[in-house]
Amino acid sequence: MSQQCQITGVRLQVGNNVSHANNKRKRVFLPNLKVKRFFIPEENKWITLKISTHGMKVINKKGLHACLKISREKGLVKR
């Protein structure tokens, strides 16, 4: 599975490690992803999502049903 949030779509980012001597080398910044199960009362089933911690806050604010609808339109969540 890819390193991508299924709600917000956030992915890994590429940047540089910069030393005191200003030497630069490539590195990756990984998103803070968690695997979490949610119950969907409208469909009466459980769903497992790989979401970032920011995605959890978005679900708390907007609601699971609204977030899943947007994610399915973007193609981040299948089903």
Backbone as ProteinMPNN parsed JSONL, in Angstrom:
{"seq_chain_A": "MSQQCQITGVRLQVGNNVSHANNKRKRVFLPNLKVKRFFIPEENKWITLKISTHGMKVINKKGLHACLKISREKGLVKR", "coords_chain_A": {"N_chain_A": [[0.837, -1.178, 0.0], [0.442, 2.283, -0.663], [2.153, 5.223, 0.6], [0.017, 7.178, 1.4], [-2.58, 9.31, 2.419], [-5.952, 8.373, 2.752], [-8.026, 10.099, 3.012], [-7.284, 12.9, 3.007], [-5.367, 12.861, 1.013], [-2.683, 13.362, 1.272], [0.778, 12.933, 0.647], [4.12, 11.454, 0.65], [6.891, 13.735, 0.987], [9.669, 15.218, -0.684], [12.853, 16.327, 0.265], [15.712, 18.097, 1.594], [18.417, 17.073, 3.693], [20.227, 19.207, 5.642], [23.403, 19.99, 6.575], [25.543, 21.365, 9.191], [27.686, 22.416, 7.846], [26.483, 23.173, 5.561], [26.09, 21.174, 3.675], [24.14, 19.303, 1.438], [21.803, 16.675, 1.247], [19.567, 14.3, -0.17], [16.357, 13.48, 1.229], [13.378, 11.928, 2.572], [10.193, 13.035, 3.67], [7.93, 11.514, 5.592], [4.395, 11.056, 5.762], [2.28, 11.253, 8.692], [0.846, 8.53, 9.153], [-1.88, 6.45, 10.082], [-3.507, 3.33, 10.652], [-6.854, 2.832, 10.757], [-10.045, 1.778, 11.96], [-13.385, 2.416, 11.049], [-16.847, 2.729, 11.792], [-19.593, 2.644, 9.656], [-22.648, 3.84, 9.894], [-24.73, 4.222, 8.017], [-24.324, 2.326, 6.019], [-24.11, 0.133, 7.547], [-21.675, -1.243, 8.247], [-18.159, -1.964, 8.827], [-15.218, -0.089, 8.028], [-11.87, 0.006, 6.957], [-9.342, 2.339, 7.062], [-6.423, 3.991, 5.832], [-5.164, 6.644, 7.206], [-4.051, 10.029, 7.73], [-3.097, 11.873, 10.695], [-4.098, 14.414, 10.551], [-6.16, 13.92, 8.812], [-7.867, 12.509, 10.5], [-8.742, 14.555, 12.155], [-10.175, 16.036, 10.302], [-12.246, 14.274, 9.709], [-13.508, 14.239, 12.208], [-14.472, 16.838, 12.217], [-16.064, 17.251, 9.814], [-17.487, 14.892, 9.501], [-17.83, 11.36, 8.947], [-19.257, 10.266, 6.77], [-19.51, 12.39, 4.907], [-16.806, 12.917, 4.341], [-15.97, 10.485, 3.198], [-17.506, 10.496, 0.894], [-16.396, 12.648, -0.579], [-13.764, 11.669, -0.85], [-14.162, 9.377, -2.376], [-14.994, 10.519, -4.761], [-12.636, 11.768, -5.543], [-11.107, 9.55, -5.97], [-9.561, 8.347, -4.045], [-10.469, 6.513, -2.206], [-11.648, 3.3, -2.668], [-14.663, 1.575, -3.505]], "CA_chain_A": [[0.0, 0.0, 0.0], [1.255, 3.48, -0.784], [2.209, 6.148, 1.722], [-0.896, 8.253, 1.043], [-3.795, 9.381, 3.22], [-7.121, 8.103, 1.944], [-9.0, 11.178, 3.191], [-6.745, 14.181, 2.545], [-4.53, 12.657, -0.162], [-1.309, 13.804, 1.526], [1.792, 11.926, 0.298], [5.453, 11.796, 1.128], [7.519, 14.869, 0.341], [11.11, 15.083, -0.841], [13.573, 17.54, 0.656], [17.141, 17.944, 1.84], [19.06, 17.189, 4.989], [21.245, 20.237, 5.51], [24.33, 19.919, 7.696], [26.088, 22.64, 9.67], [28.578, 22.893, 6.786], [25.593, 23.455, 4.441], [26.031, 20.077, 2.715], [22.751, 18.889, 1.251], [21.536, 15.357, 0.688], [18.133, 14.065, -0.289], [15.651, 12.685, 2.218], [11.928, 11.967, 2.401], [9.367, 13.336, 4.821], [6.783, 10.62, 5.534], [3.214, 11.55, 6.487], [1.954, 10.548, 9.935], [-0.294, 7.694, 8.791], [-2.374, 5.44, 11.015], [-4.549, 2.455, 10.121], [-7.961, 2.975, 11.705], [-11.337, 1.244, 11.539], [-14.539, 3.254, 11.32], [-18.153, 2.111, 11.531], [-20.469, 3.466, 8.837], [-24.015, 3.418, 10.234], [-25.602, 4.24, 6.849], [-24.129, 1.07, 5.292], [-24.079, -0.902, 8.59], [-20.46, -2.048, 8.129], [-16.885, -1.375, 9.234], [-14.29, 0.197, 6.944], [-10.513, 0.259, 7.425], [-8.712, 3.397, 6.282], [-5.075, 4.456, 6.162], [-5.354, 8.083, 7.21], [-3.125, 10.845, 8.51], [-3.704, 12.42, 11.894], [-4.889, 15.554, 10.095], [-7.38, 13.338, 8.26], [-8.741, 12.183, 11.628], [-9.357, 15.809, 12.58], [-11.143, 16.405, 9.268], [-13.396, 13.393, 9.912], [-14.217, 14.725, 13.394], [-15.122, 18.106, 11.915], [-17.068, 17.158, 8.754], [-18.238, 13.643, 9.578], [-17.258, 10.284, 8.137], [-20.006, 10.073, 5.524], [-19.154, 13.476, 3.983], [-15.404, 12.734, 3.933], [-15.9, 9.343, 2.286], [-18.092, 10.904, -0.385], [-15.389, 13.459, -1.271], [-12.618, 10.813, -1.168], [-14.543, 8.493, -3.475], [-14.993, 11.328, -5.979], [-11.232, 11.997, -5.897], [-10.502, 8.26, -6.296], [-8.645, 7.944, -2.981], [-11.068, 5.353, -1.551], [-12.417, 2.466, -3.58], [-15.95, 1.091, -3.004]], "C_chain_A": [[0.881, 1.24, 0.0], [1.204, 4.317, 0.484], [1.355, 7.366, 1.393], [-2.137, 8.165, 1.921], [-5.005, 9.193, 2.319], [-8.213, 9.158, 2.115], [-8.473, 12.48, 2.605], [-5.881, 14.05, 1.301], [-3.081, 13.075, 0.035], [-0.348, 12.634, 1.281], [3.123, 12.287, 0.915], [6.001, 12.965, 0.346], [9.024, 14.647, 0.313], [11.757, 16.411, -0.485], [15.034, 17.234, 0.867], [17.433, 17.9, 3.324], [20.184, 18.196, 4.802], [22.112, 20.206, 6.757], [24.779, 21.322, 8.108], [27.008, 23.266, 8.617], [27.813, 23.188, 5.483], [25.698, 22.418, 3.325], [24.585, 19.598, 2.643], [22.7, 17.476, 0.683], [20.049, 15.087, 0.772], [17.609, 13.211, 0.861], [14.162, 12.771, 1.917], [11.267, 12.282, 3.74], [8.106, 12.485, 4.698], [5.596, 11.23, 6.274], [2.945, 10.675, 7.707], [0.683, 9.732, 9.708], [-0.601, 6.668, 9.874], [-3.411, 4.596, 10.284], [-5.657, 2.421, 11.161], [-9.239, 2.427, 11.104], [-12.442, 2.199, 11.961], [-15.797, 2.474, 11.016], [-19.011, 3.099, 10.765], [-21.904, 3.038, 9.134], [-24.967, 3.392, 9.04], [-25.532, 2.922, 6.074], [-24.088, -0.136, 6.227], [-22.88, -1.838, 8.434], [-19.251, -1.252, 8.603], [-16.031, -1.151, 7.994], [-12.929, 0.5, 7.572], [-9.855, 1.264, 6.491], [-7.293, 3.63, 6.764], [-5.118, 5.975, 6.054], [-4.296, 8.77, 8.054], [-3.851, 11.365, 9.741], [-4.507, 13.672, 11.557], [-6.206, 15.066, 9.497], [-8.372, 12.948, 9.344], [-9.463, 13.431, 12.131], [-10.416, 16.271, 11.584], [-12.409, 15.565, 9.419], [-14.195, 13.839, 11.135], [-14.992, 15.999, 13.105], [-16.295, 17.941, 10.95], [-17.977, 15.944, 8.877], [-17.689, 12.626, 8.59], [-17.952, 10.17, 6.786], [-19.629, 11.132, 4.48], [-17.726, 13.311, 3.472], [-15.254, 11.573, 2.962], [-16.466, 9.694, 0.911], [-17.086, 11.704, -1.211], [-14.21, 12.597, -1.713], [-12.921, 9.86, -2.311], [-14.59, 9.248, -4.793], [-13.576, 11.589, -6.475], [-10.528, 10.7, -6.305], [-9.52, 7.781, -5.247], [-9.132, 6.696, -2.263], [-11.886, 4.587, -2.582], [-13.631, 1.932, -2.831], [-16.934, 2.197, -2.868]], "O_chain_A": [[1.954, 1.24, 0.603], [0.327, 4.141, 1.33], [1.879, 8.45, 1.138], [-2.679, 7.082, 2.141], [-5.079, 9.785, 1.243], [-9.228, 9.106, 1.421], [-9.149, 13.104, 1.787], [-5.679, 15.037, 0.595], [-2.323, 13.138, -0.932], [-0.627, 11.496, 1.659], [3.247, 13.293, 1.614], [5.637, 13.177, -0.811], [9.58, 13.971, 1.179], [11.281, 17.477, -0.874], [15.542, 16.226, 0.375], [16.792, 18.588, 4.119], [21.006, 18.048, 3.898], [21.614, 20.376, 7.87], [24.443, 22.318, 7.467], [27.099, 24.489, 8.509], [28.42, 23.421, 4.439], [25.43, 22.727, 2.164], [23.898, 19.501, 3.66], [23.447, 17.127, -0.231], [19.36, 15.579, 1.665], [18.307, 12.348, 1.391], [13.733, 13.59, 1.104], [11.727, 11.848, 4.796], [7.298, 12.707, 3.796], [5.782, 11.861, 7.314], [3.334, 9.508, 7.747], [-0.418, 10.181, 10.027], [0.298, 6.1, 10.494], [-4.111, 5.091, 9.401], [-5.432, 2.03, 12.307], [-9.498, 2.578, 9.91], [-12.441, 2.722, 13.075], [-15.824, 1.655, 10.097], [-19.146, 4.254, 11.167], [-22.336, 1.981, 8.675], [-25.922, 2.616, 9.042], [-26.537, 2.453, 5.54], [-24.036, -1.28, 5.776], [-23.026, -3.06, 8.478], [-19.311, -0.032, 8.761], [-16.101, -1.916, 7.032], [-12.85, 1.173, 8.6], [-9.816, 1.064, 5.277], [-6.993, 3.487, 7.95], [-5.109, 6.528, 4.954], [-3.722, 8.177, 8.968], [-5.078, 11.304, 9.818], [-5.502, 13.959, 12.222], [-7.242, 15.712, 9.651], [-9.582, 13.04, 9.14], [-10.64, 13.378, 12.487], [-11.437, 16.835, 11.977], [-13.518, 16.08, 9.276], [-15.426, 13.821, 11.107], [-16.055, 16.221, 13.684], [-17.393, 18.427, 11.22], [-19.114, 15.968, 8.407], [-17.154, 12.981, 7.54], [-17.289, 9.994, 5.763], [-19.449, 10.81, 3.306], [-17.463, 13.542, 2.291], [-14.489, 11.666, 2.001], [-15.956, 9.236, -0.112], [-16.941, 11.466, -2.41], [-13.703, 12.766, -2.823], [-12.046, 9.563, -3.124], [-14.263, 8.686, -5.838], [-13.334, 11.628, -7.682], [-9.464, 10.747, -6.921], [-8.715, 6.891, -5.525], [-8.329, 5.906, -1.768], [-12.716, 5.166, -3.283], [-13.597, 1.853, -1.603], [-18.071, 1.965, -2.458]]}, "name": "protein", "num_of_chains": 1, "seq": "MSQQCQITGVRLQVGNNVSHANNKRKRVFLPNLKVKRFFIPEENKWITLKISTHGMKVINKKGLHACLKISREKGLVKR"}
